Amino acid sequence: MDTTPRRTLRLLPWTGPEAKPCFLITDGGGRVSRLADVTEVTQLDMGTRLLAHADELLPDATESQLRFLAERLTEALRDVLRVAESRGRRNGQ
């Protein structure tokens, strides 16, 4: 019986040069993997807070505020989609 931890390819929640995806070969327990876990939680929390802020801001927002908000929401959506893809890969979906 092989007792070696199974190593997998993990999509990290940040990008590398030229916005290319970053991957980690991991068994799930190393420092970079733990940092990625914390980063994912932070990104999801920031997306939730940004969405709440958008709900408050939208009724009376100026054009420049709307542009800024759209840029931040785009960034947050990109982060959340990367987290979802990474978690889907790890769950074998």
Backbone bond lengths (Angstrom), bond angles and torsions (degrees), N, CA, C in turn:
res aa  C-N    CA-C-N  psi(-1)  N-CA   C-N-CA  omega(-1)  CA-C   N-CA-C  phi
1 M - - - 1.447 - - 1.531 108.74 -
2 D 1.316 115.97 131.12 1.468 121.98 179.60 1.523 109.25 -83.23
3 T 1.345 117.00 119.05 1.461 121.01 -179.78 1.524 111.98 -103.90
4 T 1.328 116.85 8.86 1.460 121.41 178.34 1.527 109.22 -69.89
5 P 1.362 117.79 131.84 1.465 119.17 178.65 1.529 110.46 -58.15
6 R 1.330 116.22 140.82 1.466 121.41 -179.95 1.520 109.23 -74.84
7 R 1.314 115.92 125.23 1.455 121.57 179.58 1.524 109.13 -94.00
8 T 1.311 115.63 136.73 1.458 120.44 -178.92 1.523 109.55 -129.63
9 L 1.315 114.50 165.22 1.453 122.03 176.24 1.521 107.15 -97.23
10 R 1.333 117.12 119.25 1.455 121.96 -177.55 1.525 110.28 -111.02
11 L 1.328 115.81 129.66 1.459 121.39 171.98 1.523 107.30 -76.23
12 L 1.327 116.44 123.36 1.462 120.86 -178.17 1.530 110.72 -84.78
13 P 1.335 117.05 155.93 1.461 120.48 -175.76 1.526 114.09 -82.13
14 W 1.303 117.39 20.15 1.463 121.40 175.29 1.521 107.42 -138.48
15 T 1.315 115.35 166.80 1.459 119.68 -179.51 1.516 109.55 -112.34
16 G 1.323 114.05 164.07 1.448 121.17 177.91 1.514 110.31 -99.33
17 P 1.328 116.05 -161.25 1.456 120.60 178.39 1.531 110.91 -54.13
18 E 1.308 115.08 143.93 1.463 122.78 179.35 1.520 112.16 59.86
19 A 1.332 117.13 27.41 1.473 124.12 177.59 1.531 113.02 58.89
20 K 1.327 116.17 29.01 1.470 120.12 178.13 1.528 109.33 -84.21
21 P 1.347 117.00 147.57 1.463 120.08 -179.21 1.526 112.14 -62.11
22 C 1.310 115.40 149.08 1.464 122.37 175.26 1.524 108.38 -111.64
23 F 1.318 115.76 138.70 1.457 121.38 179.26 1.515 109.48 -124.80
24 L 1.326 115.19 154.17 1.453 122.66 178.13 1.519 108.02 -129.19
25 I 1.318 116.97 130.63 1.460 120.77 171.08 1.513 105.54 -87.25
26 T 1.337 116.19 118.05 1.453 119.41 -170.46 1.519 112.32 -146.46
27 D 1.321 114.95 160.36 1.457 121.00 168.95 1.529 108.69 -104.32
28 G 1.349 115.87 5.71 1.458 121.08 174.79 1.511 116.02 95.10
29 G 1.326 119.16 -1.72 1.446 118.26 -173.43 1.515 117.00 -120.21
30 G 1.319 118.47 3.60 1.463 120.52 -175.53 1.524 113.69 -84.13
31 R 1.331 115.18 175.95 1.466 121.78 -178.90 1.522 113.08 -60.38
32 V 1.323 116.28 -46.04 1.464 119.52 -178.03 1.525 109.72 -65.30
33 S 1.316 117.28 -37.79 1.459 121.16 177.89 1.534 110.61 -63.52
34 R 1.317 117.09 -42.42 1.468 120.66 178.25 1.529 110.73 -66.85
35 L 1.336 117.20 -39.04 1.457 120.95 176.30 1.527 110.29 -62.33
36 A 1.322 116.69 -41.00 1.461 120.93 177.42 1.527 110.93 -62.56
37 D 1.332 117.36 -40.20 1.469 121.05 177.69 1.529 110.75 -60.15
38 V 1.327 116.35 -46.85 1.465 121.35 179.43 1.523 110.61 -63.87
39 T 1.318 116.74 -41.37 1.460 121.10 179.70 1.524 110.60 -63.43
40 E 1.324 117.50 -42.64 1.464 120.69 178.14 1.521 111.00 -59.93
41 V 1.320 117.51 -47.10 1.468 121.13 179.79 1.524 110.02 -60.68
42 T 1.322 116.99 -42.16 1.465 121.64 179.32 1.521 110.82 -63.66
43 Q 1.327 117.44 -44.80 1.459 120.98 179.90 1.526 111.11 -62.52
44 L 1.322 117.66 -43.00 1.455 120.61 179.06 1.528 111.03 -64.82
45 D 1.317 116.96 -41.04 1.463 121.13 178.24 1.530 110.96 -64.37
46 M 1.318 116.48 -42.89 1.463 119.72 179.21 1.524 110.66 -64.21
47 G 1.322 117.86 -38.11 1.460 121.25 177.03 1.517 111.51 -62.95
48 T 1.320 116.70 -41.94 1.468 121.39 178.02 1.522 110.86 -62.78
49 R 1.327 116.71 -44.68 1.469 120.85 179.50 1.530 111.69 -66.27
50 L 1.322 116.22 -39.52 1.458 120.18 179.62 1.524 110.50 -65.00
51 L 1.315 117.20 -40.54 1.456 120.71 178.35 1.533 110.87 -62.95
52 A 1.318 117.35 -41.65 1.465 120.77 176.87 1.533 110.56 -62.73
53 H 1.327 116.29 -41.07 1.469 120.98 177.68 1.529 110.46 -62.96
54 A 1.335 116.73 -41.78 1.463 121.29 179.36 1.527 110.62 -61.36
55 D 1.320 116.94 -42.60 1.465 120.54 178.09 1.520 111.52 -56.97
56 E 1.323 116.60 -40.00 1.469 121.13 -179.94 1.524 111.70 -73.79
57 L 1.317 116.82 -38.53 1.461 122.30 -172.45 1.531 113.60 -78.68
58 L 1.313 117.68 -35.91 1.462 121.85 -169.90 1.538 116.15 -53.94
59 P 1.314 119.91 -43.06 1.473 118.03 -175.57 1.533 114.61 -58.66
60 D 1.317 118.28 -32.02 1.465 120.88 -174.40 1.525 113.33 -124.44
61 A 1.310 117.94 19.98 1.468 121.45 -173.94 1.522 112.08 -73.05
62 T 1.329 114.29 144.06 1.462 120.22 172.87 1.518 108.86 -82.02
63 E 1.323 116.03 171.02 1.466 119.80 179.29 1.527 111.40 -61.06
64 S 1.319 117.83 -42.54 1.467 120.03 -179.47 1.536 110.99 -68.29
65 Q 1.322 117.01 -35.62 1.463 119.45 176.58 1.527 110.76 -66.09
66 L 1.330 116.45 -39.48 1.463 120.04 178.78 1.523 111.43 -64.95
67 R 1.324 116.39 -40.97 1.465 119.57 178.11 1.528 110.48 -62.64
68 F 1.327 116.43 -47.08 1.461 120.92 179.35 1.532 110.31 -60.54
69 L 1.327 116.37 -44.41 1.457 121.26 179.79 1.528 110.90 -62.65
70 A 1.325 116.84 -43.38 1.470 120.54 179.20 1.528 110.76 -61.15
71 E 1.322 117.03 -40.36 1.465 120.20 178.29 1.523 111.25 -63.85
72 R 1.331 117.19 -44.21 1.465 120.69 -179.94 1.522 111.10 -67.96
73 L 1.338 117.66 -40.58 1.463 120.30 178.38 1.528 111.02 -64.51
74 T 1.321 117.15 -36.56 1.465 121.16 176.63 1.522 110.30 -62.67
75 E 1.326 116.93 -44.83 1.467 120.88 177.92 1.527 110.54 -61.36
76 A 1.340 116.18 -44.73 1.461 120.33 -178.46 1.529 110.92 -64.64
77 L 1.330 116.95 -41.60 1.456 120.16 178.62 1.524 110.70 -63.48
78 R 1.314 117.09 -41.05 1.471 120.92 177.95 1.534 109.68 -60.20
79 D 1.334 117.16 -44.11 1.468 121.28 178.86 1.520 111.34 -62.70
80 V 1.329 116.80 -45.88 1.460 120.88 -177.41 1.525 110.86 -64.90
81 L 1.324 116.91 -39.96 1.468 119.90 177.92 1.530 111.35 -65.03
82 R 1.329 117.02 -36.54 1.468 120.34 177.68 1.535 109.89 -66.52
83 V 1.327 116.83 -41.61 1.469 120.79 177.70 1.527 109.60 -62.39
84 A 1.328 117.00 -44.81 1.470 120.56 -179.78 1.530 110.68 -62.13
85 E 1.322 117.04 -43.14 1.468 119.88 178.80 1.524 110.56 -63.07
86 S 1.319 116.70 -44.26 1.464 120.85 -179.51 1.518 111.04 -61.97
87 R 1.319 116.17 -45.59 1.470 119.60 -179.10 1.522 111.22 -67.88
88 G 1.321 116.80 -35.87 1.454 120.36 176.33 1.513 111.55 -62.55
89 R 1.331 116.39 -41.85 1.476 120.15 178.01 1.522 110.60 -62.86
90 R 1.339 116.19 -41.19 1.463 119.60 -177.71 1.516 112.45 -70.26
91 N 1.338 116.39 -26.13 1.471 120.25 179.77 1.512 111.50 -92.86
92 G 1.344 117.00 7.42 1.449 121.16 175.65 1.511 114.92 74.47
93 Q 1.336 116.15 24.26 1.472 119.59 -178.90 1.489 111.10 -98.70
